[in-house]
Amino acid sequence: MRSKNKKNKSGLKNATKLFGVLLVLFMFYNQLFAINSAFLTYTISGKNEWKITQDAYVVSEVLFKDLDLYYPEDIFIKDNKMYIADAGNARIVVFDMVTREATYVGDMSLFQPTGVFVDETYIYVADPGTSEVVIFDKSGNEIRRLGRPTNPLFGETANFKPKKLVVDKRGNFYIVSEGTFEGVIQLDQNGEFLGYFGANTVGITFLDKFIDIFYTKEQKEKFLNRIPKPYTNITIDTKGLIYTVTQKEHGSAIKKHNTIGLNILPPSKEGRMVDEPNFIDIAVDTHGRMFALTETGLIYEYDSEGNLLVSFGGRAIATERNGLFTVASAIAVDDEGKVYVLDKERGLVHVFNPTQYIHTLHKALELYSQGKYLESKKLWEEVMIYDGYSKIAHYGLGKAYFQEGNYRAAAEEFKKAYAKRDYSDAYWEIRNEFLQKNAGTILLAFIILIVLFVLLDELSKRGVIKKRATIRSKLLSDILYIKNILRHPLDTFYYIQRRKHGSMLSATIIYLLFFLVIQFDYFGRSFIFNLNVQDRSVGFVLLASFAPTMLWVFANYLVSSINDGRGTLRDIYIFTAYSFAPYILFQPFVILLTYILTYNEAFIVSFASIILIAWSAVLLFTGVKEIHDYGVRDTVKSILLTLVWIFVIILVYSIVYMLWDQLVQTLYAIVQEVLYRAR
């Protein structure tokens, strides 16, 4: 009996080990597969860092190796048929994905088709070679052609070379024309010009504003080129919303337009979308998810709100491999979620099938978009097994935790997703719960503090305890004298100039405190109020605060020397340090306040910081006036000239640096040439 039990236990133990091994293999299967895959799949973490993740799509097949496509430009999928704008062969290839047979449309009437769109009735082709939109029926018969609009509002010099097009349910045309920067050309079903749709905006830089102020009209025409960028491609979703992509645009390359042409994609509107400057095509599936393609073959998948899900694909450099492209030109997605990418250089179509990982992510997103956060929780947890870095997975899981009332877990997930506003909502609930549980204790502690304060004040009045301690160290006394400037700034500056208080050493220590507070302000705020400084280092912040401060001291000394200022370089160095007193003494309390307040109370932090900076600026103004013995007018003049001198010093340094860099490169090239010839 004992022998039988031992065997059972041994068998159970072996089964457990086997199960563990299988589980480990299952967990690492996708990683192992990804290593052998032609490409890697990436996602974005909460800190906007690229992370390798599980394969979201795998190549199932490569089509048209024997079809001789020649520089195909566009692809469209409708009712199990694939339509390809075969520009080099001047035709539209219609490939039946069920029977695997190919037929041809327009091979005798098209010149250079670069765009194709299909609805329930017609095949629409953009042909820049003939500057027309050509319409065919499903049998391939030409119905009609739409040429350049004759409406005077279109303009006599306006370009009309249709590259890409879509047609809405009312029969209106939206045409991306080569070289047209006014926007998408909109025609009605009869080809009448309706206007331009959703033009790109022109960003005005600081240099543009400078040129506007100081340059002549002729110079402005020469240097300024304020022309909106033309759209590169266009698509339309099942709801009739128009999507566009623009090359050489960063942060807003993808736009989702409403019926009047305005961009309604939240991150794109704010110029903070994770994108590429060389997008060439975009596709939208039935759930509003967007697939954007670059010329280098990278594919970016976004949800309907513009949040990046995954990025995969790439360029074939040394060898031709499935899933990598020589020159990608178009992308499409079918109702099953398969992604089709056209390689213009090789004349092939790569078919990507979604994996279980991306299926799970899509299902979670669908429940999330319907507001079913609790129902999506298990799916998000499953996604987290595949990918623990996914920003959107952490966010979705945070929403689920928040809805079930687990605010601490929600706050943790929102923090990983870097979702400050949602984290603030969870923190508000946590803070509210804490205050309700500990209201009595907090009130008692507050009363005790007041009683202690009153008691100490009474004992001080009776002489039981000394109110002030005697400070014998001159250095410590000079440093603590900083508090005197808050109540008596004029006296402080007077004694600094008379050298009764303040020294170079004490001022240097105050500067160190000032720079330390800046570091604390920059890196020490709570998650809700932090300044998004992942790409900033302590050294950078120190240099960014130290350099302007020292430039101010030096430039103000130069200006005061010319304008009969009485202050010496020593005086300016010291009074500038003491002028930062409000910021040094009170900003740490503002920073600590960020660990108590929520996003809705952010105005308190902003207002307090502005007050302290303004207070320091007033003290600096007063210091210039008193130290140099100026009137108000001369003080303003001195400060403005100081700022001008700072600008001049920076400009001169930049020019010298660039010239020196060029000189070093030239000398290096000469030395290399001499060494080469000496051989």
HELIX and SHEET records of a PDB file:
HELIX    1   1 ARG A    2  ASN A   36  1                                  35    
HELIX    2   2 ALA A   87  ASN A   89  5                                   3    
HELIX    3   3 PRO A  152  PHE A  154  5                                   3    
HELIX    4   4 PHE A  206  PHE A  214  1                                   9    
HELIX    5   5 LYS A  217  PHE A  223  1                                   7    
HELIX    6   6 PRO A  266  LYS A  269  1                                   4    
HELIX    7   7 GLN A  356  SER A  369  1                                  14    
HELIX    8   8 TYR A  373  TYR A  386  1                                  14    
HELIX    9   9 LYS A  391  GLN A  403  1                                  13    
HELIX   10  10 TYR A  407  LYS A  416  1                                  10    
HELIX   11  11 LYS A  420  LYS A  461  1                                  42    
HELIX   12  12 LYS A  474  LEU A  480  1                                   7    
HELIX   13  13 TYR A  481  LYS A  483  5                                   3    
HELIX   14  14 ASN A  484  ARG A  487  1                                   4    
HELIX   15  15 PRO A  489  GLN A  497  1                                   9    
HELIX   16  16 MET A  504  PHE A  523  1                                  20    
HELIX   17  17 VAL A  538  ILE A  562  1                                  25    
HELIX   18  18 LEU A  569  SER A  579  1                                  11    
HELIX   19  19 ALA A  581  LEU A  593  1                                  13    
HELIX   20  20 TYR A  599  GLU A  601  5                                   3    
HELIX   21  21 ALA A  602  ILE A  627  1                                  26    
HELIX   22  22 VAL A  632  ALA A  678  1                                  47    
SHEET    1   A 2 THR A  41  ILE A  44  0                                        
SHEET    2   A 2 TRP A  50  THR A  53 -1                                        
SHEET    1   B 4 TYR A  57  LEU A  63  0                                        
SHEET    2   B 4 LEU A 348  PRO A 354 -1                                        
SHEET    3   B 4 VAL A 339  ASP A 343 -1                                        
SHEET    4   B 4 ALA A 328  VAL A 333 -1                                        
SHEET    1   C 4 ASP A  74  LYS A  78  0                                        
SHEET    2   C 4 LYS A  81  ASP A  86 -1                                        
SHEET    3   C 4 ARG A  91  ASP A  96 -1                                        
SHEET    4   C 4 ALA A 102  VAL A 105 -1                                        
SHEET    1   D 4 GLY A 115  VAL A 118  0                                        
SHEET    2   D 4 TYR A 122  ASP A 127 -1                                        
SHEET    3   D 4 GLU A 132  ASP A 137 -1                                        
SHEET    4   D 4 GLU A 142  LEU A 146 -1                                        
SHEET    1   E 4 PRO A 162  VAL A 167  0                                        
SHEET    2   E 4 PHE A 173  SER A 177 -1                                        
SHEET    3   E 4 VAL A 184  LEU A 187 -1                                        
SHEET    4   E 4 PHE A 193  PHE A 197 -1                                        
SHEET    1   F 3 ASN A 233  ILE A 236  0                                        
SHEET    2   F 3 ILE A 242  VAL A 245 -1                                        
SHEET    3   F 3 ILE A 254  HIS A 257 -1                                        
SHEET    1   G 4 PHE A 279  VAL A 284  0                                        
SHEET    2   G 4 MET A 290  THR A 294 -1                                        
SHEET    3   G 4 LEU A 298  TYR A 302 -1                                        
SHEET    4   G 4 LEU A 308  GLY A 313 -1                                        
END                                                                             
